[in-house]
Amino acid sequence: MRRLVLVLAAAVAFSGPAAAHSGTGLPGGVRPGFLHPLSGLDHLLAMVAVGLWGAVLGNPLLLALPILFPAMMVVGAIAGMVGVPLPPVELGIACSVLVLGGCVAGGIKAPVWLALALVAVFALFHGYAHGRELPSAADPAGYSAGFVLATGLLHLAGVAIGHLNSRRGGMRLTRGLGGAIALLGMGFLARAVLP
């Protein structure tokens, strides 16, 4: 587990900002949209953490969180496309990784309404970051479909990993993974706050 934390910390320390948040535009099509969530460490970690936390919380949130996130991400993307003002997006994305990872690490059993509200707000930030660039994509509908599909699959990966909780030693592994995600979130947050 220590090695995993060190590898993830090194990935944050030596990675540049995710291209998705640079405001430079996106290529269109399903394939680039599908591959994009896999290339940005901040997005990837937040998506897996949503699934992991859903597994920690159990029903009905086991299904509700992975459904709510992509839906609210679309709302955030639309807000980004039309230019609705939002607090600093990179700060919101960094907080999503930190808080969601922390909820998994701590085994936080939040009330249904609070878990839904947190995930919805974080999804808005993730969607907004991509919505600001989406109009420049050659095929924004295809890109969006690929992006949402990959996001859903990352949620399912988190849920699958979360099922280790029922096995001997599995809870320690999933909480350790949540802790590693939270640590990386602290790194993203430091980058978002410090010049």
C-alpha positions, 0 to 999 in steps of 0.5 A, a space after each residue: 500500500 505504501 508503494 501505491 501511495 508513493 507512485 500516485 504521489 509521484 504521478 501528481 508531482 510530475 504531471 502537468 495540468 490536465 489538458 481538459 482544463 486548459 481551455 484550448 479546445 477538444 478534438 471531436 468524436 466518440 473515441 477521444 471523448 472516451 479516452 479523455 477521462 482515462 488521461 486526466 488523473 484528477 477526473 479518473 480518481 474522482 470517478 473511481 472514488 464515486 463508485 468506491 463511496 457508493 460501495 461503502 454506502 450501499 443501497 440505494 446510493 450504490 446505484 444512485 451516485 454513479 447515475 447522478 454524477 454523469 447526469 449532473 456532469 451534463 448539466 455542468 457541461 451545459 452551464 460551461 457552454 453557455 458561460 454561467 459563472 462558477 467558482 474556480 473550477 480547478 478548485 472544485 475538481 481538486 476538492 472533489 478528489 480530496 473529499 471523495 477520497 476522504 469519505 472512502 478512507 474514513 468509511 463515511 456513512 453520510 445521509 442519502 441527501 448529503 451524499 447526493 448533494 456532494 456528488 451533484 456539486 462535484 459533478 457540476 465542476 467536472 462537467 463545467 470544465 469540459 463544457 467550456 471547451 466542448 463547442 470547439 469539438 468537431 463532433 461534440 455529441 460524439 465526444 460527450 457520449 464517449 466521455 459519459 460512457 467512460 465516466 460511467 465505466 470508471 464509476 463501475 470500476 470503483 463499485 467493483 473495487 468496493 466489493 472487496 469490502 466484504 472480503 477479509 482484508 478488503 476494507 483495509 485495501 479500499 480505505 487505503 485506496 481512498 486515503 491515497 486518492 485523498 492525498 492526491 486530492 491535497 496535491 491537486 488542491 495545493 496546485 489550484 490554490 498556489 501559483 
